[in-house]
Amino acid sequence: MKKIVFGTPEKHVPTAYCKNLRYTESETDYPVEKIRFSELVSGIALELPYDNDAEYYGFGLQLKVMAFKGRKVTLRTNSDPAAATGDSHAPVPFFVSTKGYGIYVDTARYAEFIFGAQKSDSMTAWTESKNTCSTEELYGISDEGDGRVISVYIPAAKGVTLYIFTGENITDVVSQYNMFSGGGPDVPEWGLGVLYRCSIKYDQNEVVKCARYFRESDIPCSTIGLEPGWHTHAYSCTYEWNPKLFPEPEKFISEMRELGYHLNLWEHAYVHPDSPISGEIRKYSGNYKVFGGYVPDFSTKEASDIYANHHREYLINDVIDGFKLDECDSSDFKDGAWGFPNQTEFPSGMDGMQYHNLFGVLYQQTIMKALGDKKTLSEVRASGALAASYPFVLYSDLYDHKEFIRGCVNSGFSGILWAPELRYTKTKRELLCRLQTVVFSAHCLINGWNYHTIPWLEFDCEDEVRYWLKVREKLVPMLKKSFDIYRDTGKPPIRALVCDYTDDPQTYKIDDEYLFCEKLLVAPVTEKDTSRKIYLPAGSWKNYFTGVKQESGWFECGAESIAVFEKE
């Protein structure tokens, strides 16, 4: 790992708030001398060496695209990215190359990266004119000519620190980045089981009835999640039990304990004026509201303590040990856009742009402070750089199945976890295809928030659901072992094929298969697929379900069910 400082870096950067930072200086064979830095009126610029024959990955939770060669991205926290622009629930200014290196740019700004920008002082002309009607050739970045760079622009900054990691393959490089931020999270085995979120309209009796259904039907479920209705006010939040739906929270908690469940509570961090903590936390909040609630500056000890202490004293007990941290991103591309403006001023001195990109991580830290020594595997709607050690899994209100599969592939590049949750479905096939992806993911999350009954009962497929959730139950020990490896070495439990097989160009663009734990390769199917192509890298493989051997290379198979292969 090599650290390089240019100019005068800003105060509010991800490393300043990373509680588990582990930096060890070492030599690097990356051509540091070729990096160019310049200070502009509007910010700073960097030029990094660009490899024509390399591919580039990373930048956090990217649902729209996998590889970034020839692309421009701007890293903004956003709940509903409309295209492959870099907008993300978890934008991370870290990328890796198939040339065996990764670069982390320590900024909380909306940094812009262009892979293959051509300098005007390049002296090499095109070898032939582009007289073509092919849009791919016209607009794609050609490998011809010199002078191409990776261009990085950071607005408002006066300087920046880079961290360079090198390794034998992408898995090695990513693992080093994850260990730099403290390694993966220490998660409980129950957190890797099934989490079912109940209807937003359920009262405490209906939640208990739902919980009994799983036990009586022999369907695995370790955690029950409550949606916004448990609050007296939810948009913004009060963090108090709703007496209409939960008139006896102690009795409810006792019943859930007797049934052997863990409880997960939905919330967001915008504090309603009626909340018991609003009076204290208001002065440690930004000068704009969201949903009529105060936005706490969790980078301050005061705001973090007020929020954490209330959760610890009034909510957390031996059953409630998980939270769904919603809406800590912002919505820019839909009607009814919401969020705080970039000019928002926070007590710490951060502006709105910086806090947008740090909010999710600081929120996770605050909830972990509230939990103390209790282990969890919870959900969060936004995260960012250096977040590998936090036991929170990202989710989204977007719902394209292929994009959710791509999220499984891409999340492992950036030290984040992703839940391709099952929500509403129109057909039995869609439900089962989505459920299979959920079963073979970091977090087995089924969200019935908008169903007044169990989703699969309307399709009469309880037996099939029971089968797949029992498959998940059998996978938990394997997942737990892989998460322990993640904690100790930084190696992600879910990875793109190119991570382990960086020397195999066939893997460079595969965004619908991924490695699961230490020895499985997963190829999901969507409800629209009638067949699918699968690539198995070099090695000896067998079908996980049947034990039948399968030769490596490309082949085509049916799409009746998810394909899973085990490496021998």
Secondary structure, DSSP 8 states (H G I E B T S, - for coil): -EEEEEEE--SS-GGGG-TT---------S-GGG-EEEE-SSEEEEEEE--TT--EEESS--SS-S--TT-EEE--B-SS--SSSS-BSS---EEEETTTEEEEE---S--EEEEEEE-TT-----SS------HHHHHS--S-SS-EEEEEEEET-EEEEEEEEE-SSHHHHHHHHHHHTT-S----GGGGSEEEE--TT--HHHHHHHHHHHHHTT----EEEE-GGGBS-TTTB--SB-TTT-S-HHHHHHHHHHTT-EEEEEEES-B-TTSTTHHHHGGGB-SS-BTTBB-B-TTSHHHHHHHHHHHHHHT-SSSEEEEEEE--S-B-SSTT-BS--TT-B-TTS-BHHHHHHHHHHHHHHHHHHHHTT----EEES---TT-TTS-EEE--S---HHHHHHHHHHHTTTT--B---B---SSHHHHHHHHHHHHTSSSEEEE-TT-SS-GGGGGT-HHHHHHHHHHHHHHHHHHHHHHHHHHHH---SEE-HHHH-TT-GGGTT--S-EEETTTEEEE---TT-SEEEEEE-SS-EEETTT--EE-SEEEEEE-SS-EEEEE-
